Amino acid sequence: MTDTKTVDETPAARAARFRAEAAARGIPAAEVEAYIRTARPAVYLAEDGPGPVVALTGGNPPLPEGAPAPAAAFVAAVDCAALPPGATDLPLPTEGRLLFFADPDPGSGAVVADAVRYIPAGTPSAERPADPEDGPGTYRRARLDFCFHQWSWPWRDEDDDEESQRAAELESAWSHVVGWRPHWRFQIGGEPVLFNEDPVEAARDEVPVADGDEWTLLATWRGEDDCEELEAGLFHWVIRRADLAALRFDRLYVFVDAF
């Protein structure tokens, strides 16, 4: 379970406690700082989390009048104003909603023009059911609350015993400080969890970007019981940082990972 005292803790305070714990375990300061430098902050949402409602998943999308029908199934509507300020390193909007769409097509990875939509705050919207014959299907409804924000780290090679042992020592110190993440359903920012392939690396390999820009993870959804088509599925939305800052969502990379 999440230690609720960490929910409102600043990243700087958490880092200070982590450094102290690592020092008490005899972990060299250089390794601690290198570990911190590779970290990326993320927000995690779960059913019945201790924080405010941040997202509604499944069902029909809340769309403004006259908005075109989405081509893919509606996954979630995230309330940007409910996210803790500075809880990720993404240039997210501070208000309005982000609507996420994806079909349960495992192993697929492609640039998609309509996978995320931004709805400015105050825009009148109403749920719009899909065409029962030609429209996308729907996922089960759920309410997701803010439950945790913490650093996440890139996937590491488990075959490197020495590297794995060092990382395990650091992860143990980190978990002692902040506790373990609860079972989350939606992640915003941070490093991707994965079953098979890193979606950010897949985007970089398939669609190189100009110097000074980069692909980064925007969000991940665990389909689980809300997605009947997949026994275990991870839906990833990857975006250029410059596009996110400009609220440009017409060329995201969407990857569905499953086993």
PyRosetta script that sets phi, psi and omega in degrees:
from pyrosetta import init, pose_from_sequence

init()
pose = pose_from_sequence("MTDTKTVDETPAARAARFRAEAAARGIPAAEVEAYIRTARPAVYLAEDGPGPVVALTGGNPPLPEGAPAPAAAFVAAVDCAALPPGATDLPLPTEGRLLFFADPDPGSGAVVADAVRYIPAGTPSAERPADPEDGPGTYRRARLDFCFHQWSWPWRDEDDDEESQRAAELESAWSHVVGWRPHWRFQIGGEPVLFNEDPVEAARDEVPVADGDEWTLLATWRGEDDCEELEAGLFHWVIRRADLAALRFDRLYVFVDAF")
pose.set_psi(1, 152.1)
pose.set_omega(1, 178.3)
pose.set_phi(2, -74.0)
pose.set_psi(2, 135.8)
pose.set_omega(2, 170.6)
pose.set_phi(3, -76.9)
pose.set_psi(3, 112.6)
pose.set_omega(3, -172.3)
pose.set_phi(4, -64.3)
pose.set_psi(4, -17.8)
pose.set_omega(4, 179.1)
pose.set_phi(5, -68.7)
pose.set_psi(5, -20.2)
pose.set_omega(5, 179.4)
pose.set_phi(6, -85.3)
pose.set_psi(6, -10.1)
pose.set_omega(6, -175.6)
pose.set_phi(7, -62.9)
pose.set_psi(7, -42.4)
pose.set_omega(7, -177.0)
pose.set_phi(8, -100.6)
pose.set_psi(8, 7.2)
pose.set_omega(8, -177.4)
pose.set_phi(9, -73.8)
pose.set_psi(9, 139.9)
pose.set_omega(9, 179.7)
pose.set_phi(10, -74.4)
pose.set_psi(10, 153.8)
pose.set_omega(10, 176.8)
pose.set_phi(11, -58.0)
pose.set_psi(11, -36.9)
pose.set_omega(11, -179.0)
pose.set_phi(12, -65.5)
pose.set_psi(12, -41.6)
pose.set_omega(12, 179.0)
pose.set_phi(13, -66.0)
pose.set_psi(13, -39.5)
pose.set_omega(13, 179.0)
pose.set_phi(14, -66.0)
pose.set_psi(14, -41.3)
pose.set_omega(14, 178.7)
pose.set_phi(15, -63.0)
pose.set_psi(15, -38.9)
pose.set_omega(15, 179.5)
pose.set_phi(16, -63.5)
pose.set_psi(16, -42.5)
pose.set_omega(16, 178.7)
pose.set_phi(17, -67.3)
pose.set_psi(17, -36.1)
pose.set_omega(17, 177.5)
pose.set_phi(18, -64.3)
pose.set_psi(18, -44.8)
pose.set_omega(18, 179.3)
pose.set_phi(19, -60.4)
pose.set_psi(19, -41.9)
pose.set_omega(19, -179.4)
pose.set_phi(20, -65.0)
pose.set_psi(20, -42.7)
pose.set_omega(20, 179.7)
pose.set_phi(21, -65.4)
pose.set_psi(21, -43.0)
pose.set_omega(21, 179.5)
pose.set_phi(22, -63.8)
pose.set_psi(22, -40.4)
pose.set_omega(22, 178.8)
pose.set_phi(23, -63.2)
pose.set_psi(23, -39.5)
pose.set_omega(23, 179.2)
pose.set_phi(24, -64.2)
pose.set_psi(24, -25.2)
pose.set_omega(24, 179.0)
pose.set_phi(25, -91.5)
pose.set_psi(25, 1.0)
pose.set_omega(25, 178.0)
pose.set_phi(26, 79.5)
pose.set_psi(26, 17.3)
pose.set_omega(26, 178.5)
pose.set_phi(27, -79.0)
pose.set_psi(27, 127.5)
pose.set_omega(27, -177.5)
pose.set_phi(28, -56.8)
pose.set_psi(28, 140.9)
pose.set_omega(28, -177.5)
pose.set_phi(29, -60.6)
pose.set_psi(29, -34.3)
pose.set_omega(29, -179.5)
pose.set_phi(30, -62.8)
pose.set_psi(30, -38.9)
pose.set_omega(30, 178.2)
pose.set_phi(31, -68.4)
pose.set_psi(31, -37.5)
pose.set_omega(31, 179.3)
pose.set_phi(32, -63.3)
pose.set_psi(32, -46.1)
pose.set_omega(32, -178.2)
pose.set_phi(33, -67.2)
pose.set_psi(33, -37.1)
pose.set_omega(33, 176.9)
pose.set_phi(34, -64.2)
pose.set_psi(34, -38.2)
pose.set_omega(34, 178.6)
pose.set_phi(35, -64.7)
pose.set_psi(35, -42.9)
pose.set_omega(35, 179.5)
pose.set_phi(36, -64.7)
pose.set_psi(36, -38.6)
pose.set_omega(36, -177.4)
pose.set_phi(37, -64.5)
pose.set_psi(37, -28.9)
pose.set_omega(37, -179.2)
pose.set_phi(38, -86.6)
pose.set_psi(38, -4.5)
pose.set_omega(38, -175.0)
pose.set_phi(39, -81.2)
pose.set_psi(39, 149.9)
pose.set_omega(39, 173.5)
pose.set_phi(40, -130.5)
pose.set_psi(40, 131.5)
pose.set_omega(40, -179.2)
pose.set_phi(41, -73.5)
pose.set_psi(41, 146.8)
pose.set_omega(41, -178.6)
pose.set_phi(42, -143.3)
pose.set_psi(42, 158.0)
pose.set_omega(42, 174.9)
pose.set_phi(43, -111.0)
pose.set_psi(43, 138.7)
pose.set_omega(43, 179.6)
pose.set_phi(44, -122.0)
pose.set_psi(44, 134.8)
pose.set_omega(44, -179.6)
pose.set_phi(45, -116.4)
pose.set_psi(45, 142.2)
pose.set_omega(45, -179.4)
pose.set_phi(46, -144.1)
pose.set_psi(46, 161.1)
pose.set_omega(46, 172.3)
pose.set_phi(47, -69.7)
pose.set_psi(47, 134.4)
pose.set_omega(47, 179.0)
pose.set_phi(48, 62.2)
pose.set_psi(48, 36.7)
pose.set_omega(48, 174.2)
pose.set_phi(49, -72.7)
pose.set_psi(49, 166.8)
pose.set_omega(49, -176.9)
pose.set_phi(50, -77.8)
pose.set_psi(50, -12.0)
pose.set_omega(50, -176.0)
pose.set_phi(51, -98.6)
pose.set_psi(51, -169.3)
pose.set_omega(51, -177.4)
pose.set_phi(52, -72.1)
pose.set_psi(52, 163.8)
pose.set_omega(52, 174.2)
pose.set_phi(53, -66.2)
pose.set_psi(53, 126.9)
pose.set_omega(53, -178.9)
pose.set_phi(54, -114.5)
pose.set_psi(54, -33.6)
pose.set_omega(54, -174.9)
pose.set_phi(55, -142.9)
pose.set_psi(55, 150.4)
pose.set_omega(55, 169.3)
pose.set_phi(56, -118.9)
pose.set_psi(56, 130.0)
pose.set_omega(56, -176.9)
pose.set_phi(57, -116.6)
pose.set_psi(57, 153.6)
pose.set_omega(57, 175.2)
pose.set_phi(58, 75.3)
pose.set_psi(58, -179.9)
pose.set_omega(58, -178.5)
pose.set_phi(59, 75.6)
pose.set_psi(59, -146.3)
pose.set_omega(59, -178.5)
pose.set_phi(60, -104.7)
pose.set_psi(60, 145.6)
pose.set_omega(60, -176.0)
pose.set_phi(61, -73.9)
pose.set_psi(61, 142.8)
pose.set_omega(61, 173.7)
pose.set_phi(62, -82.6)
pose.set_psi(62, 105.2)
pose.set_omega(62, -173.2)
pose.set_phi(63, -116.0)
pose.set_psi(63, 146.1)
pose.set_omega(63, 173.2)
pose.set_phi(64, -65.2)
pose.set_psi(64, 154.9)
pose.set_omega(64, 177.9)
pose.set_phi(65, -62.0)
pose.set_psi(65, 133.3)
pose.set_omega(65, 179.5)
pose.set_phi(66, 86.0)
pose.set_psi(66, -5.4)
pose.set_omega(66, 179.1)
pose.set_phi(67, -68.6)
pose.set_psi(67, 142.8)
pose.set_omega(67, 179.2)
pose.set_phi(68, -65.1)
pose.set_psi(68, 150.4)
pose.set_omega(68, 178.5)
pose.set_phi(69, -68.3)
pose.set_psi(69, 137.1)
pose.set_omega(69, 179.2)
pose.set_phi(70, -70.9)
pose.set_psi(70, 150.4)
pose.set_omega(70, 179.5)
pose.set_phi(71, -84.9)
pose.set_psi(71, -22.9)
pose.set_omega(71, -178.0)
pose.set_phi(72, -115.5)
pose.set_psi(72, 166.5)
pose.set_omega(72, -178.0)
pose.set_phi(73, -69.8)
pose.set_psi(73, 144.6)
pose.set_omega(73, -179.8)
pose.set_phi(74, -75.4)
pose.set_psi(74, 128.7)
pose.set_omega(74, 179.6)
pose.set_phi(75, -100.7)
pose.set_psi(75, -55.0)
pose.set_omega(75, -172.4)
pose.set_phi(76, -159.2)
pose.set_psi(76, 153.6)
pose.set_omega(76, 169.7)
pose.set_phi(77, -118.4)
pose.set_psi(77, 117.2)
pose.set_omega(77, -177.3)
pose.set_phi(78, -103.1)
pose.set_psi(78, 127.4)
pose.set_omega(78, 177.4)
pose.set_phi(79, -84.9)
pose.set_psi(79, 104.9)
pose.set_omega(79, -175.3)
pose.set_phi(80, -63.3)
pose.set_psi(80, -32.3)
pose.set_omega(80, -178.7)
pose.set_phi(81, -68.2)
pose.set_psi(81, -19.6)
pose.set_omega(81, -179.5)
pose.set_phi(82, -85.8)
pose.set_psi(82, -6.9)
pose.set_omega(82, 179.4)
pose.set_phi(83, -80.7)
pose.set_psi(83, 138.4)
pose.set_omega(83, 178.8)
pose.set_phi(84, -62.2)
pose.set_psi(84, 132.8)
pose.set_omega(84, 178.8)
pose.set_phi(85, -58.5)
pose.set_psi(85, 131.8)
pose.set_omega(85, 177.5)
pose.set_phi(86, 75.1)
pose.set_psi(86, 10.4)
pose.set_omega(86, -178.1)
pose.set_phi(87, -76.7)
pose.set_psi(87, -14.7)
pose.set_omega(87, 171.3)
pose.set_phi(88, -128.7)
pose.set_psi(88, 171.6)
pose.set_omega(88, 175.0)
pose.set_phi(89, -100.4)
pose.set_psi(89, 16.9)
pose.set_omega(89, -179.7)
pose.set_phi(90, -88.3)
pose.set_psi(90, 146.2)
pose.set_omega(90, 174.7)
pose.set_phi(91, -80.9)
pose.set_psi(91, 65.6)
pose.set_omega(91, -176.8)
pose.set_phi(92, -78.2)
pose.set_psi(92, 150.9)
pose.set_omega(92, 171.7)
pose.set_phi(93, -64.7)
pose.set_psi(93, 150.6)
pose.set_omega(93, -177.5)
pose.set_phi(94, -91.5)
pose.set_psi(94, -6.5)
pose.set_omega(94, 177.3)
pose.set_phi(95, -150.2)
pose.set_psi(95, 175.8)
pose.set_omega(95, -176.2)
pose.set_phi(96, 83.5)
pose.set_psi(96, -175.6)
pose.set_omega(96, -178.4)
pose.set_phi(97, -126.9)
pose.set_psi(97, 145.9)
pose.set_omega(97, 171.2)
pose.set_phi(98, -105.9)
pose.set_psi(98, 123.7)
pose.set_omega(98, 177.8)
pose.set_phi(99, -101.8)
pose.set_psi(99, 129.5)
pose.set_omega(99, -177.9)
pose.set_phi(100, -110.7)
pose.set_psi(100, 138.8)
pose.set_omega(100, -179.5)
pose.set_phi(101, -133.2)
pose.set_psi(101, 144.2)
pose.set_omega(101, 175.6)
pose.set_phi(102, -170.6)
pose.set_psi(102, 147.3)
pose.set_omega(102, 174.7)
pose.set_phi(103, -99.6)
pose.set_psi(103, 150.3)
pose.set_omega(103, -178.0)
pose.set_phi(104, -79.0)
pose.set_psi(104, 73.6)
pose.set_omega(104, -177.5)
pose.set_phi(105, -115.8)
pose.set_psi(105, 86.9)
pose.set_omega(105, -172.2)
pose.set_phi(106, -63.3)
pose.set_psi(106, 142.6)
pose.set_omega(106, 179.5)
pose.set_phi(107, 84.1)
pose.set_psi(107, -5.1)
pose.set_omega(107, -178.3)
pose.set_phi(108, -83.0)
pose.set_psi(108, 143.8)
pose.set_omega(108, 174.1)
pose.set_phi(109, -147.7)
pose.set_psi(109, 121.5)
pose.set_omega(109, -175.2)
pose.set_phi(110, -160.7)
pose.set_psi(110, 154.7)
pose.set_omega(110, 171.3)
pose.set_phi(111, -75.5)
pose.set_psi(111, 127.8)
pose.set_omega(111, -175.4)
pose.set_phi(112, -125.5)
pose.set_psi(112, 134.6)
pose.set_omega(112, -174.0)
pose.set_phi(113, -82.4)
pose.set_psi(113, -18.4)
pose.set_omega(113, -172.9)
pose.set_phi(114, -135.4)
pose.set_psi(114, 42.1)
pose.set_omega(114, -178.3)
pose.set_phi(115, -88.2)
pose.set_psi(115, -22.2)
pose.set_omega(115, 177.1)
pose.set_phi(116, -137.9)
pose.set_psi(116, 138.5)
pose.set_omega(116, 173.9)
pose.set_phi(117, -126.7)
pose.set_psi(117, 143.2)
pose.set_omega(117, 176.0)
pose.set_phi(118, -104.3)
pose.set_psi(118, 127.2)
pose.set_omega(118, 178.1)
pose.set_phi(119, -112.6)
pose.set_psi(119, 110.2)
pose.set_omega(119, -178.5)
pose.set_phi(120, -59.0)
pose.set_psi(120, 152.6)
pose.set_omega(120, 178.7)
pose.set_phi(121, -59.0)
pose.set_psi(121, 140.8)
pose.set_omega(121, 177.9)
pose.set_phi(122, 85.3)
pose.set_psi(122, -2.4)
pose.set_omega(122, 179.4)
pose.set_phi(123, -76.0)
pose.set_psi(123, 121.0)
pose.set_omega(123, 177.2)
pose.set_phi(124, -61.4)
pose.set_psi(124, 129.2)
pose.set_omega(124, -178.4)
pose.set_phi(125, -138.7)
pose.set_psi(125, 155.6)
pose.set_omega(125, 177.5)
pose.set_phi(126, -146.6)
pose.set_psi(126, 147.6)
pose.set_omega(126, 178.3)
pose.set_phi(127, -63.4)
pose.set_psi(127, 135.6)
pose.set_omega(127, -179.5)
pose.set_phi(128, -123.7)
pose.set_psi(128, 114.6)
pose.set_omega(128, 179.5)
pose.set_phi(129, -68.9)
pose.set_psi(129, 146.7)
pose.set_omega(129, 177.7)
pose.set_phi(130, -73.3)
pose.set_psi(130, 157.4)
pose.set_omega(130, 174.2)
pose.set_phi(131, -60.1)
pose.set_psi(131, 123.9)
pose.set_omega(131, -175.1)
pose.set_phi(132, -62.6)
pose.set_psi(132, -20.7)
pose.set_omega(132, -178.8)
pose.set_phi(133, -100.8)
pose.set_psi(133, -47.1)
pose.set_omega(133, -173.2)
pose.set_phi(134, -105.9)
pose.set_psi(134, -14.3)
pose.set_omega(134, -175.0)
pose.set_phi(135, -81.3)
pose.set_psi(135, 167.8)
pose.set_omega(135, 178.3)
pose.set_phi(136, -68.4)
pose.set_psi(136, 159.0)
pose.set_omega(136, 177.4)
pose.set_phi(137, -74.2)
pose.set_psi(137, -175.5)
pose.set_omega(137, 178.9)
pose.set_phi(138, -126.8)
pose.set_psi(138, 152.9)
pose.set_omega(138, 173.9)
pose.set_phi(139, -99.2)
pose.set_psi(139, 164.6)
pose.set_omega(139, 179.2)
pose.set_phi(140, -66.0)
pose.set_psi(140, 148.3)
pose.set_omega(140, 179.9)
pose.set_phi(141, -78.0)
pose.set_psi(141, 146.7)
pose.set_omega(141, 173.8)
pose.set_phi(142, -157.2)
pose.set_psi(142, 155.6)
pose.set_omega(142, 174.2)
pose.set_phi(143, -110.3)
pose.set_psi(143, 129.3)
pose.set_omega(143, -178.0)
pose.set_phi(144, -116.3)
pose.set_psi(144, 128.7)
pose.set_omega(144, -179.2)
pose.set_phi(145, -106.1)
pose.set_psi(145, 155.9)
pose.set_omega(145, 173.3)
pose.set_phi(146, -63.0)
pose.set_psi(146, 129.3)
pose.set_omega(146, -179.5)
pose.set_phi(147, -126.1)
pose.set_psi(147, -26.8)
pose.set_omega(147, -172.4)
pose.set_phi(148, -165.4)
pose.set_psi(148, 145.2)
pose.set_omega(148, 164.4)
pose.set_phi(149, -135.3)
pose.set_psi(149, 132.6)
pose.set_omega(149, -177.7)
pose.set_phi(150, -159.8)
pose.set_psi(150, 174.8)
pose.set_omega(150, 175.7)
pose.set_phi(151, -75.1)
pose.set_psi(151, 154.3)
pose.set_omega(151, 169.2)
pose.set_phi(152, -132.4)
pose.set_psi(152, 157.7)
pose.set_omega(152, -173.9)
pose.set_phi(153, -124.8)
pose.set_psi(153, 154.3)
pose.set_omega(153, 178.4)
pose.set_phi(154, -62.2)
pose.set_psi(154, 152.6)
pose.set_omega(154, 174.3)
pose.set_phi(155, -59.2)
pose.set_psi(155, 141.0)
pose.set_omega(155, -179.5)
pose.set_phi(156, -120.0)
pose.set_psi(156, 159.8)
pose.set_omega(156, -178.6)
pose.set_phi(157, -76.1)
pose.set_psi(157, 110.0)
pose.set_omega(157, -178.0)
pose.set_phi(158, -70.3)
pose.set_psi(158, -13.3)
pose.set_omega(158, -180.0)
pose.set_phi(159, -77.5)
pose.set_psi(159, -15.4)
pose.set_omega(159, 178.2)
pose.set_phi(160, -87.5)
pose.set_psi(160, 97.6)
pose.set_omega(160, -173.0)
pose.set_phi(161, -61.4)
pose.set_psi(161, -43.9)
pose.set_omega(161, -177.7)
pose.set_phi(162, -65.2)
pose.set_psi(162, -45.0)
pose.set_omega(162, 179.0)
pose.set_phi(163, -63.5)
pose.set_psi(163, -42.0)
pose.set_omega(163, -179.6)
pose.set_phi(164, -63.5)
pose.set_psi(164, -39.5)
pose.set_omega(164, 179.8)
pose.set_phi(165, -65.7)
pose.set_psi(165, -43.1)
pose.set_omega(165, 177.9)
pose.set_phi(166, -62.6)
pose.set_psi(166, -44.1)
pose.set_omega(166, -179.0)
pose.set_phi(167, -65.5)
pose.set_psi(167, -37.5)
pose.set_omega(167, 179.6)
pose.set_phi(168, -64.5)
pose.set_psi(168, -38.2)
pose.set_omega(168, 177.9)
pose.set_phi(169, -64.4)
pose.set_psi(169, -42.6)
pose.set_omega(169, 179.4)
pose.set_phi(170, -68.5)
pose.set_psi(170, -41.0)
pose.set_omega(170, 178.8)
pose.set_phi(171, -64.2)
pose.set_psi(171, -36.2)
pose.set_omega(171, 177.7)
pose.set_phi(172, -64.4)
pose.set_psi(172, -42.7)
pose.set_omega(172, 177.8)
pose.set_phi(173, -63.9)
pose.set_psi(173, -41.6)
pose.set_omega(173, 179.5)
pose.set_phi(174, -63.6)
pose.set_psi(174, -46.1)
pose.set_omega(174, -178.4)
pose.set_phi(175, -65.8)
pose.set_psi(175, -32.6)
pose.set_omega(175, 176.5)
pose.set_phi(176, -63.6)
pose.set_psi(176, -33.5)
pose.set_omega(176, -177.9)
pose.set_phi(177, -77.4)
pose.set_psi(177, -46.9)
pose.set_omega(177, -170.9)
pose.set_phi(178, -110.8)
pose.set_psi(178, -8.7)
pose.set_omega(178, -174.9)
pose.set_phi(179, 85.0)
pose.set_psi(179, 174.7)
pose.set_omega(179, 179.7)
pose.set_phi(180, -91.5)
pose.set_psi(180, 146.7)
pose.set_omega(180, 175.9)
pose.set_phi(181, -61.6)
pose.set_psi(181, 138.6)
pose.set_omega(181, 172.4)
pose.set_phi(182, -71.1)
pose.set_psi(182, 177.3)
pose.set_omega(182, 178.8)
pose.set_phi(183, -74.8)
pose.set_psi(183, 99.6)
pose.set_omega(183, -175.5)
pose.set_phi(184, -89.8)
pose.set_psi(184, 160.7)
pose.set_omega(184, 179.1)
pose.set_phi(185, -115.3)
pose.set_psi(185, -25.5)
pose.set_omega(185, -177.9)
pose.set_phi(186, -140.1)
pose.set_psi(186, 132.2)
pose.set_omega(186, -179.6)
pose.set_phi(187, -118.9)
pose.set_psi(187, 137.1)
pose.set_omega(187, 176.6)
pose.set_phi(188, -121.4)
pose.set_psi(188, 122.2)
pose.set_omega(188, -178.1)
pose.set_phi(189, 78.2)
pose.set_psi(189, -168.4)
pose.set_omega(189, 178.0)
pose.set_phi(190, 76.2)
pose.set_psi(190, -163.4)
pose.set_omega(190, 177.5)
pose.set_phi(191, -98.4)
pose.set_psi(191, 146.6)
pose.set_omega(191, -177.2)
pose.set_phi(192, -74.6)
pose.set_psi(192, 142.2)
pose.set_omega(192, 162.9)
pose.set_phi(193, -82.1)
pose.set_psi(193, 157.1)
pose.set_omega(193, -176.3)
pose.set_phi(194, -155.9)
pose.set_psi(194, 153.8)
pose.set_omega(194, 172.1)
pose.set_phi(195, -96.2)
pose.set_psi(195, -44.8)
pose.set_omega(195, -172.6)
pose.set_phi(196, -125.6)
pose.set_psi(196, -59.2)
pose.set_omega(196, -172.6)
pose.set_phi(197, -125.4)
pose.set_psi(197, 142.3)
pose.set_omega(197, 177.2)
pose.set_phi(198, -73.2)
pose.set_psi(198, 117.7)
pose.set_omega(198, -176.5)
pose.set_phi(199, -66.8)
pose.set_psi(199, -30.6)
pose.set_omega(199, 178.6)
pose.set_phi(200, -69.7)
pose.set_psi(200, -43.3)
pose.set_omega(200, 177.1)
pose.set_phi(201, -63.8)
pose.set_psi(201, -37.7)
pose.set_omega(201, 178.4)
pose.set_phi(202, -62.4)
pose.set_psi(202, -41.4)
pose.set_omega(202, 178.8)
pose.set_phi(203, -65.8)
pose.set_psi(203, -42.6)
pose.set_omega(203, 179.7)
pose.set_phi(204, -62.1)
pose.set_psi(204, -39.9)
pose.set_omega(204, -178.5)
pose.set_phi(205, -71.3)
pose.set_psi(205, -37.9)
pose.set_omega(205, -174.8)
pose.set_phi(206, -83.6)
pose.set_psi(206, -36.9)
pose.set_omega(206, -175.8)
pose.set_phi(207, -132.6)
pose.set_psi(207, 86.0)
pose.set_omega(207, 177.6)
pose.set_phi(208, -61.3)
pose.set_psi(208, 147.7)
pose.set_omega(208, -179.9)
pose.set_phi(209, -113.6)
pose.set_psi(209, 165.7)
pose.set_omega(209, -178.2)
pose.set_phi(210, -69.4)
pose.set_psi(210, 158.6)
pose.set_omega(210, 176.7)
pose.set_phi(211, -56.6)
pose.set_psi(211, 140.0)
pose.set_omega(211, 180.0)
pose.set_phi(212, 90.6)
pose.set_psi(212, -7.6)
pose.set_omega(212, 176.6)
pose.set_phi(213, -118.3)
pose.set_psi(213, 169.2)
pose.set_omega(213, 179.6)
pose.set_phi(214, -160.4)
pose.set_psi(214, 152.2)
pose.set_omega(214, 170.8)
pose.set_phi(215, -79.8)
pose.set_psi(215, 143.5)
pose.set_omega(215, 178.4)
pose.set_phi(216, -147.7)
pose.set_psi(216, 153.9)
pose.set_omega(216, 179.4)
pose.set_phi(217, -72.3)
pose.set_psi(217, 124.9)
pose.set_omega(217, 173.4)
pose.set_phi(218, -88.6)
pose.set_psi(218, -48.8)
pose.set_omega(218, -176.2)
pose.set_phi(219, -161.0)
pose.set_psi(219, 157.8)
pose.set_omega(219, 173.5)
pose.set_phi(220, -136.4)
pose.set_psi(220, 137.8)
pose.set_omega(220, 176.4)
pose.set_phi(221, -121.1)
pose.set_psi(221, 129.7)
pose.set_omega(221, 171.2)
pose.set_phi(222, -85.3)
pose.set_psi(222, 111.1)
pose.set_omega(222, -177.9)
pose.set_phi(223, -63.9)
pose.set_psi(223, -52.3)
pose.set_omega(223, 177.7)
pose.set_phi(224, 44.7)
pose.set_psi(224, -134.6)
pose.set_omega(224, -174.3)
pose.set_phi(225, -69.7)
pose.set_psi(225, -14.9)
pose.set_omega(225, 179.0)
pose.set_phi(226, -78.4)
pose.set_psi(226, -11.3)
pose.set_omega(226, -179.1)
pose.set_phi(227, -122.9)
pose.set_psi(227, 99.9)
pose.set_omega(227, -174.9)
pose.set_phi(228, -66.6)
pose.set_psi(228, -26.4)
pose.set_omega(228, -174.4)
pose.set_phi(229, -71.3)
pose.set_psi(229, -26.1)
pose.set_omega(229, -176.4)
pose.set_phi(230, -122.0)
pose.set_psi(230, 133.9)
pose.set_omega(230, 176.7)
pose.set_phi(231, -67.4)
pose.set_psi(231, -40.5)
pose.set_omega(231, 176.8)
pose.set_phi(232, -148.0)
pose.set_psi(232, 111.9)
pose.set_omega(232, -177.5)
pose.set_phi(233, -133.2)
pose.set_psi(233, 143.0)
pose.set_omega(233, 174.2)
pose.set_phi(234, -117.8)
pose.set_psi(234, 121.6)
pose.set_omega(234, 179.3)
pose.set_phi(235, -103.4)
pose.set_psi(235, 122.2)
pose.set_omega(235, -176.8)
pose.set_phi(236, -117.2)
pose.set_psi(236, 137.6)
pose.set_omega(236, 172.1)
pose.set_phi(237, -117.4)
pose.set_psi(237, 120.0)
pose.set_omega(237, -176.4)
pose.set_phi(238, -116.8)
pose.set_psi(238, 138.0)
pose.set_omega(238, -173.1)
pose.set_phi(239, -140.6)
pose.set_psi(239, 152.7)
pose.set_omega(239, 170.0)
pose.set_phi(240, -70.8)
pose.set_psi(240, 137.2)
pose.set_omega(240, -178.2)
pose.set_phi(241, -60.1)
pose.set_psi(241, -40.2)
pose.set_omega(241, 180.0)
pose.set_phi(242, -63.9)
pose.set_psi(242, -36.4)
pose.set_omega(242, 178.3)
pose.set_phi(243, -65.3)
pose.set_psi(243, -41.6)
pose.set_omega(243, 179.6)
pose.set_phi(244, -63.9)
pose.set_psi(244, -42.7)
pose.set_omega(244, 179.3)
pose.set_phi(245, -61.9)
pose.set_psi(245, -32.2)
pose.set_omega(245, -179.8)
pose.set_phi(246, -91.2)
pose.set_psi(246, 4.4)
pose.set_omega(246, -176.3)
pose.set_phi(247, 54.4)
pose.set_psi(247, 41.4)
pose.set_omega(247, 176.7)
pose.set_phi(248, -103.2)
pose.set_psi(248, 115.8)
pose.set_omega(248, -173.7)
pose.set_phi(249, -122.5)
pose.set_psi(249, 26.8)
pose.set_omega(249, -175.8)
pose.set_phi(250, -95.7)
pose.set_psi(250, 4.5)
pose.set_omega(250, 179.4)
pose.set_phi(251, -146.5)
pose.set_psi(251, 46.6)
pose.set_omega(251, 174.4)
pose.set_phi(252, -74.9)
pose.set_psi(252, 159.1)
pose.set_omega(252, 173.8)
pose.set_phi(253, -106.8)
pose.set_psi(253, 123.8)
pose.set_omega(253, -177.7)
pose.set_phi(254, -113.4)
pose.set_psi(254, 130.8)
pose.set_omega(254, -179.7)
pose.set_phi(255, -133.1)
pose.set_psi(255, 131.0)
pose.set_omega(255, 178.0)
pose.set_phi(256, -112.4)
pose.set_psi(256, 118.0)
pose.set_omega(256, -177.8)
pose.set_phi(257, -109.1)
pose.set_psi(257, 136.4)
pose.set_omega(257, -177.2)
pose.set_phi(258, -153.6)
pose.set_psi(258, 161.3)
pose.set_omega(258, 170.6)
pose.set_phi(259, -141.6)
pose.dump_pdb("model.pdb")
